[in-house]
Amino acid sequence: MYVPREIEGQVQKWMDEKEIIGILGPRQCGKTTMVKHLIDEMVSNDQLSESSATYLSLDDEMVRSRFMEDPMGFMESLLLHDEKKHLLILDEVQNLPNAGPVLKVLFDRYYEKVKFIITGSSGLDVRNIGGSLVGRVVFFEMFPFSFSEFLVAKMSKRDRYYHKNRIDVGKGDLIDGPLLIDDLNDLLIEYMVYGGYPRIVLMDDLEKKEVLLTQLVTLLIEKDVLKVYGQAYRNDALRVMKYLAHNCCHLINNDDVSSHLGIDINKVKRTMDIMVYIHAIKLVRPYFTTLSTELRKQPKVCFIDGGFRNVLAEDMVFSRDKGFMLENHVFTQLARSSKKVNYWRTKGKAEVDFVSDGVPVEVKAGGKRTRSLMSFIRAYQPEVAYLVDYDVAKVEDVEGTKVVNVPACLL
């Protein structure tokens, strides 16, 4: 079963442009599946012949060696019998030695005859590649399934209701109409516990889901952490990763992590960098305009996928008391649709969980308006603010700001 991805439309808009399309995202989030689907669509619509598309998995050492032996000769062989523009997909391009300079030469010589698509799961390597391709590449970030995509994959009867009633924080959407969310909340709990990696979503057996998640964590450590730092780094890196999982949606101080774990601070920093680069976590930065009263340095750590976090923390049981599960879910939804997601905290300890493109979003059990949210409203006077819980839905006018209580299953 193929599940349409939310970024497909954005990628398709660039298919007729000369620029290289770069798709970044964690391993097994569906990058390859989506690219192959786009090729199938183009072939079925007579936009492309099967012989005019070539897919290379650069995870395969033999494929990689053949390509690197003579890149120019390889390109010429592609175009030998192809009068139309050729489509070349280089999957897991971070595995290609000197990928940036090589792609720059190939693009400059062949862009009129070849459309290049590259994918990568290591942000550090691919961003370095991008440094050689300034003005030649446009990047897109891909995540595991969003809750919307999850509902499609689960073939839920509530899928249509969700898409009709979902709230777009960036557009200032308000609650409209009666709520039918009990089924959606049941599905939301599964999504928050096991996450959105496609293979895991499509697996019905819960025990097997957990096994697959554990294998995924191991794969990321083997492929990305040990590749850079070697086997001796494994235990310390895993301890830092587990610490971050247990402190999901908390402010993180490298000195505190180093002291608590007894691990050199440079190792702590490197592990956090790696987790960002492999798209496991994002560091949410503070929102501030007043330097004297608002925090402006310390980040909050959130996970790209809740299931990934839960298996790292060995915490696969849902409870409404676990506020970080809901908070992390809200972050993942905001991160897909917002240009910028921050948190807000003053030196007086007033705190709003997220500020999405200037709009405050507070995650609060019971949906009760907090003093901290009121502090933000008085300081910034936003047109709309959101309170997110599981069940509460209402709209109030508070000091000129529309405060919208929205169930998380409609984000």
Secondary structure as a PSIPRED ss2 file (coil, helix, strand):
# PSIPRED VFORMAT (PSIPRED V4.0)

   1 M C   1.000  0.000  0.000
   2 Y C   1.000  0.000  0.000
   3 V C   1.000  0.000  0.000
   4 P C   1.000  0.000  0.000
   5 R C   1.000  0.000  0.000
   6 E C   1.000  0.000  0.000
   7 I C   1.000  0.000  0.000
   8 E H   0.000  1.000  0.000
   9 G H   0.000  1.000  0.000
  10 Q H   0.000  1.000  0.000
  11 V H   0.000  1.000  0.000
  12 Q H   0.000  1.000  0.000
  13 K C   1.000  0.000  0.000
  14 W C   1.000  0.000  0.000
  15 M C   1.000  0.000  0.000
  16 D C   1.000  0.000  0.000
  17 E C   1.000  0.000  0.000
  18 K C   1.000  0.000  0.000
  19 E C   1.000  0.000  0.000
  20 I E   0.000  0.000  1.000
  21 I E   0.000  0.000  1.000
  22 G E   0.000  0.000  1.000
  23 I E   0.000  0.000  1.000
  24 L E   0.000  0.000  1.000
  25 G C   1.000  0.000  0.000
  26 P C   1.000  0.000  0.000
  27 R C   1.000  0.000  0.000
  28 Q C   1.000  0.000  0.000
  29 C C   1.000  0.000  0.000
  30 G C   1.000  0.000  0.000
  31 K H   0.000  1.000  0.000
  32 T H   0.000  1.000  0.000
  33 T H   0.000  1.000  0.000
  34 M H   0.000  1.000  0.000
  35 V H   0.000  1.000  0.000
  36 K H   0.000  1.000  0.000
  37 H H   0.000  1.000  0.000
  38 L H   0.000  1.000  0.000
  39 I H   0.000  1.000  0.000
  40 D H   0.000  1.000  0.000
  41 E H   0.000  1.000  0.000
  42 M H   0.000  1.000  0.000
  43 V H   0.000  1.000  0.000
  44 S H   0.000  1.000  0.000
  45 N C   1.000  0.000  0.000
  46 D C   1.000  0.000  0.000
  47 Q C   1.000  0.000  0.000
  48 L C   1.000  0.000  0.000
  49 S C   1.000  0.000  0.000
  50 E H   0.000  1.000  0.000
  51 S H   0.000  1.000  0.000
  52 S H   0.000  1.000  0.000
  53 A E   0.000  0.000  1.000
  54 T E   0.000  0.000  1.000
  55 Y E   0.000  0.000  1.000
  56 L E   0.000  0.000  1.000
  57 S E   0.000  0.000  1.000
  58 L C   1.000  0.000  0.000
  59 D C   1.000  0.000  0.000
  60 D C   1.000  0.000  0.000
  61 E H   0.000  1.000  0.000
  62 M H   0.000  1.000  0.000
  63 V H   0.000  1.000  0.000
  64 R H   0.000  1.000  0.000
  65 S H   0.000  1.000  0.000
  66 R H   0.000  1.000  0.000
  67 F H   0.000  1.000  0.000
  68 M H   0.000  1.000  0.000
  69 E H   0.000  1.000  0.000
  70 D C   1.000  0.000  0.000
  71 P H   0.000  1.000  0.000
  72 M H   0.000  1.000  0.000
  73 G H   0.000  1.000  0.000
  74 F H   0.000  1.000  0.000
  75 M H   0.000  1.000  0.000
  76 E H   0.000  1.000  0.000
  77 S H   0.000  1.000  0.000
  78 L H   0.000  1.000  0.000
  79 L H   0.000  1.000  0.000
  80 L C   1.000  0.000  0.000
  81 H C   1.000  0.000  0.000
  82 D C   1.000  0.000  0.000
  83 E C   1.000  0.000  0.000
  84 K C   1.000  0.000  0.000
  85 K C   1.000  0.000  0.000
  86 H E   0.000  0.000  1.000
  87 L E   0.000  0.000  1.000
  88 L E   0.000  0.000  1.000
  89 I E   0.000  0.000  1.000
  90 L E   0.000  0.000  1.000
  91 D E   0.000  0.000  1.000
  92 E C   1.000  0.000  0.000
  93 V H   0.000  1.000  0.000
  94 Q H   0.000  1.000  0.000
  95 N H   0.000  1.000  0.000
  96 L C   1.000  0.000  0.000
  97 P C   1.000  0.000  0.000
  98 N C   1.000  0.000  0.000
  99 A H   0.000  1.000  0.000
 100 G H   0.000  1.000  0.000
 101 P H   0.000  1.000  0.000
 102 V H   0.000  1.000  0.000
 103 L H   0.000  1.000  0.000
 104 K H   0.000  1.000  0.000
 105 V H   0.000  1.000  0.000
 106 L H   0.000  1.000  0.000
 107 F H   0.000  1.000  0.000
 108 D H   0.000  1.000  0.000
 109 R H   0.000  1.000  0.000
 110 Y H   0.000  1.000  0.000
 111 Y C   1.000  0.000  0.000
 112 E C   1.000  0.000  0.000
 113 K C   1.000  0.000  0.000
 114 V E   0.000  0.000  1.000
 115 K E   0.000  0.000  1.000
 116 F E   0.000  0.000  1.000
 117 I E   0.000  0.000  1.000
 118 I E   0.000  0.000  1.000
 119 T E   0.000  0.000  1.000
 120 G E   0.000  0.000  1.000
 121 S C   1.000  0.000  0.000
 122 S C   1.000  0.000  0.000
 123 G H   0.000  1.000  0.000
 124 L H   0.000  1.000  0.000
 125 D H   0.000  1.000  0.000
 126 V H   0.000  1.000  0.000
 127 R H   0.000  1.000  0.000
 128 N H   0.000  1.000  0.000
 129 I H   0.000  1.000  0.000
 130 G H   0.000  1.000  0.000
 131 G H   0.000  1.000  0.000
 132 S H   0.000  1.000  0.000
 133 L C   1.000  0.000  0.000
 134 V C   1.000  0.000  0.000
 135 G C   1.000  0.000  0.000
 136 R C   1.000  0.000  0.000
 137 V E   0.000  0.000  1.000
 138 V E   0.000  0.000  1.000
 139 F E   0.000  0.000  1.000
 140 F E   0.000  0.000  1.000
 141 E E   0.000  0.000  1.000
 142 M C   1.000  0.000  0.000
 143 F C   1.000  0.000  0.000
 144 P C   1.000  0.000  0.000
 145 F C   1.000  0.000  0.000
 146 S C   1.000  0.000  0.000
 147 F H   0.000  1.000  0.000
 148 S H   0.000  1.000  0.000
 149 E H   0.000  1.000  0.000
 150 F H   0.000  1.000  0.000
 151 L H   0.000  1.000  0.000
 152 V H   0.000  1.000  0.000
 153 A H   0.000  1.000  0.000
 154 K C   1.000  0.000  0.000
 155 M C   1.000  0.000  0.000
 156 S C   1.000  0.000  0.000
 157 K C   1.000  0.000  0.000
 158 R C   1.000  0.000  0.000
 159 D H   0.000  1.000  0.000
 160 R H   0.000  1.000  0.000
 161 Y H   0.000  1.000  0.000
 162 Y H   0.000  1.000  0.000
 163 H H   0.000  1.000  0.000
 164 K H   0.000  1.000  0.000
 165 N H   0.000  1.000  0.000
 166 R C   1.000  0.000  0.000
 167 I C   1.000  0.000  0.000
 168 D C   1.000  0.000  0.000
 169 V H   0.000  1.000  0.000
 170 G H   0.000  1.000  0.000
 171 K H   0.000  1.000  0.000
 172 G C   1.000  0.000  0.000
 173 D C   1.000  0.000  0.000
 174 L C   1.000  0.000  0.000
 175 I C   1.000  0.000  0.000
 176 D C   1.000  0.000  0.000
 177 G C   1.000  0.000  0.000
 178 P C   1.000  0.000  0.000
 179 L C   1.000  0.000  0.000
 180 L C   1.000  0.000  0.000
 181 I C   1.000  0.000  0.000
 182 D H   0.000  1.000  0.000
 183 D H   0.000  1.000  0.000
 184 L H   0.000  1.000  0.000
 185 N H   0.000  1.000  0.000
 186 D H   0.000  1.000  0.000
 187 L H   0.000  1.000  0.000
 188 L H   0.000  1.000  0.000
 189 I H   0.000  1.000  0.000
 190 E H   0.000  1.000  0.000
 191 Y H   0.000  1.000  0.000
 192 M H   0.000  1.000  0.000
 193 V H   0.000  1.000  0.000
 194 Y H   0.000  1.000  0.000
 195 G C   1.000  0.000  0.000
 196 G C   1.000  0.000  0.000
 197 Y C   1.000  0.000  0.000
 198 P H   0.000  1.000  0.000
 199 R H   0.000  1.000  0.000
 200 I H   0.000  1.000  0.000
 201 V H   0.000  1.000  0.000
 202 L C   1.000  0.000  0.000
 203 M C   1.000  0.000  0.000
 204 D C   1.000  0.000  0.000
 205 D C   1.000  0.000  0.000
 206 L H   0.000  1.000  0.000
 207 E H   0.000  1.000  0.000
 208 K H   0.000  1.000  0.000
 209 K H   0.000  1.000  0.000
 210 E H   0.000  1.000  0.000
 211 V H   0.000  1.000  0.000
 212 L H   0.000  1.000  0.000
 213 L H   0.000  1.000  0.000
 214 T H   0.000  1.000  0.000
 215 Q H   0.000  1.000  0.000
 216 L H   0.000  1.000  0.000
 217 V H   0.000  1.000  0.000
 218 T H   0.000  1.000  0.000
 219 L H   0.000  1.000  0.000
 220 L H   0.000  1.000  0.000
 221 I H   0.000  1.000  0.000
 222 E H   0.000  1.000  0.000
 223 K H   0.000  1.000  0.000
 224 D H   0.000  1.000  0.000
 225 V H   0.000  1.000  0.000
 226 L H   0.000  1.000  0.000
 227 K H   0.000  1.000  0.000
 228 V H   0.000  1.000  0.000
 229 Y H   0.000  1.000  0.000
 230 G C   1.000  0.000  0.000
 231 Q H   0.000  1.000  0.000
 232 A H   0.000  1.000  0.000
 233 Y H   0.000  1.000  0.000
 234 R H   0.000  1.000  0.000
 235 N H   0.000  1.000  0.000
 236 D H   0.000  1.000  0.000
 237 A H   0.000  1.000  0.000
 238 L H   0.000  1.000  0.000
 239 R H   0.000  1.000  0.000
 240 V H   0.000  1.000  0.000
 241 M H   0.000  1.000  0.000
 242 K H   0.000  1.000  0.000
 243 Y H   0.000  1.000  0.000
 244 L H   0.000  1.000  0.000
 245 A H   0.000  1.000  0.000
 246 H H   0.000  1.000  0.000
 247 N C   1.000  0.000  0.000
 248 C C   1.000  0.000  0.000
 249 C C   1.000  0.000  0.000
 250 H C   1.000  0.000  0.000
 251 L E   0.000  0.000  1.000
 252 I C   1.000  0.000  0.000
 253 N C   1.000  0.000  0.000
 254 N H   0.000  1.000  0.000
 255 D H   0.000  1.000  0.000
 256 D H   0.000  1.000  0.000
 257 V H   0.000  1.000  0.000
 258 S H   0.000  1.000  0.000
 259 S H   0.000  1.000  0.000
 260 H H   0.000  1.000  0.000
 261 L H   0.000  1.000  0.000
 262 G C   1.000  0.000  0.000
 263 I C   1.000  0.000  0.000
 264 D C   1.000  0.000  0.000
 265 I H   0.000  1.000  0.000
 266 N H   0.000  1.000  0.000
 267 K H   0.000  1.000  0.000
 268 V H   0.000  1.000  0.000
 269 K H   0.000  1.000  0.000
 270 R H   0.000  1.000  0.000
 271 T H   0.000  1.000  0.000
 272 M H   0.000  1.000  0.000
 273 D H   0.000  1.000  0.000
 274 I H   0.000  1.000  0.000
 275 M H   0.000  1.000  0.000
 276 V H   0.000  1.000  0.000
 277 Y H   0.000  1.000  0.000
 278 I C   1.000  0.000  0.000
 279 H C   1.000  0.000  0.000
 280 A C   1.000  0.000  0.000
 281 I E   0.000  0.000  1.000
 282 K E   0.000  0.000  1.000
 283 L E   0.000  0.000  1.000
 284 V E   0.000  0.000  1.000
 285 R E   0.000  0.000  1.000
 286 P E   0.000  0.000  1.000
 287 Y C   1.000  0.000  0.000
 288 F C   1.000  0.000  0.000
 289 T C   1.000  0.000  0.000
 290 T C   1.000  0.000  0.000
 291 L C   1.000  0.000  0.000
 292 S C   1.000  0.000  0.000
 293 T C   1.000  0.000  0.000
 294 E E   0.000  0.000  1.000
 295 L C   1.000  0.000  0.000
 296 R C   1.000  0.000  0.000
 297 K C   1.000  0.000  0.000
 298 Q C   1.000  0.000  0.000
 299 P C   1.000  0.000  0.000
 300 K E   0.000  0.000  1.000
 301 V E   0.000  0.000  1.000
 302 C E   0.000  0.000  1.000
 303 F E   0.000  0.000  1.000
 304 I C   1.000  0.000  0.000
 305 D C   1.000  0.000  0.000
 306 G H   0.000  1.000  0.000
 307 G H   0.000  1.000  0.000
 308 F H   0.000  1.000  0.000
 309 R H   0.000  1.000  0.000
 310 N H   0.000  1.000  0.000
 311 V H   0.000  1.000  0.000
 312 L H   0.000  1.000  0.000
 313 A C   1.000  0.000  0.000
 314 E C   1.000  0.000  0.000
 315 D C   1.000  0.000  0.000
 316 M C   1.000  0.000  0.000
 317 V C   1.000  0.000  0.000
 318 F C   1.000  0.000  0.000
 319 S C   1.000  0.000  0.000
 320 R C   1.000  0.000  0.000
 321 D C   1.000  0.000  0.000
 322 K C   1.000  0.000  0.000
 323 G H   0.000  1.000  0.000
 324 F H   0.000  1.000  0.000
 325 M H   0.000  1.000  0.000
 326 L H   0.000  1.000  0.000
 327 E H   0.000  1.000  0.000
 328 N H   0.000  1.000  0.000
 329 H H   0.000  1.000  0.000
 330 V H   0.000  1.000  0.000
 331 F H   0.000  1.000  0.000
 332 T H   0.000  1.000  0.000
 333 Q H   0.000  1.000  0.000
 334 L H   0.000  1.000  0.000
 335 A H   0.000  1.000  0.000
 336 R H   0.000  1.000  0.000
 337 S H   0.000  1.000  0.000
 338 S C   1.000  0.000  0.000
 339 K C   1.000  0.000  0.000
 340 K C   1.000  0.000  0.000
 341 V E   0.000  0.000  1.000
 342 N E   0.000  0.000  1.000
 343 Y E   0.000  0.000  1.000
 344 W E   0.000  0.000  1.000
 345 R E   0.000  0.000  1.000
 346 T E   0.000  0.000  1.000
 347 K C   1.000  0.000  0.000
 348 G C   1.000  0.000  0.000
 349 K C   1.000  0.000  0.000
 350 A C   1.000  0.000  0.000
 351 E E   0.000  0.000  1.000
 352 V E   0.000  0.000  1.000
 353 D E   0.000  0.000  1.000
 354 F E   0.000  0.000  1.000
 355 V E   0.000  0.000  1.000
 356 S E   0.000  0.000  1.000
 357 D C   1.000  0.000  0.000
 358 G C   1.000  0.000  0.000
 359 V E   0.000  0.000  1.000
 360 P E   0.000  0.000  1.000
 361 V E   0.000  0.000  1.000
 362 E E   0.000  0.000  1.000
 363 V E   0.000  0.000  1.000
 364 K C   1.000  0.000  0.000
 365 A H   0.000  1.000  0.000
 366 G H   0.000  1.000  0.000
 367 G H   0.000  1.000  0.000
 368 K C   1.000  0.000  0.000
 369 R C   1.000  0.000  0.000
 370 T C   1.000  0.000  0.000
 371 R H   0.000  1.000  0.000
 372 S H   0.000  1.000  0.000
 373 L H   0.000  1.000  0.000
 374 M H   0.000  1.000  0.000
 375 S H   0.000  1.000  0.000
 376 F H   0.000  1.000  0.000
 377 I H   0.000  1.000  0.000
 378 R H   0.000  1.000  0.000
 379 A H   0.000  1.000  0.000
 380 Y H   0.000  1.000  0.000
 381 Q C   1.000  0.000  0.000
 382 P C   1.000  0.000  0.000
 383 E C   1.000  0.000  0.000
 384 V E   0.000  0.000  1.000
 385 A E   0.000  0.000  1.000
 386 Y E   0.000  0.000  1.000
 387 L E   0.000  0.000  1.000
 388 V E   0.000  0.000  1.000
 389 D E   0.000  0.000  1.000
 390 Y C   1.000  0.000  0.000
 391 D C   1.000  0.000  0.000
 392 V C   1.000  0.000  0.000
 393 A C   1.000  0.000  0.000
 394 K E   0.000  0.000  1.000
 395 V E   0.000  0.000  1.000
 396 E E   0.000  0.000  1.000
 397 D E   0.000  0.000  1.000
 398 V E   0.000  0.000  1.000
 399 E C   1.000  0.000  0.000
 400 G C   1.000  0.000  0.000
 401 T E   0.000  0.000  1.000
 402 K E   0.000  0.000  1.000
 403 V E   0.000  0.000  1.000
 404 V E   0.000  0.000  1.000
 405 N E   0.000  0.000  1.000
 406 V E   0.000  0.000  1.000
 407 P E   0.000  0.000  1.000
 408 A H   0.000  1.000  0.000
 409 C H   0.000  1.000  0.000
 410 L H   0.000  1.000  0.000
 411 L C   1.000  0.000  0.000
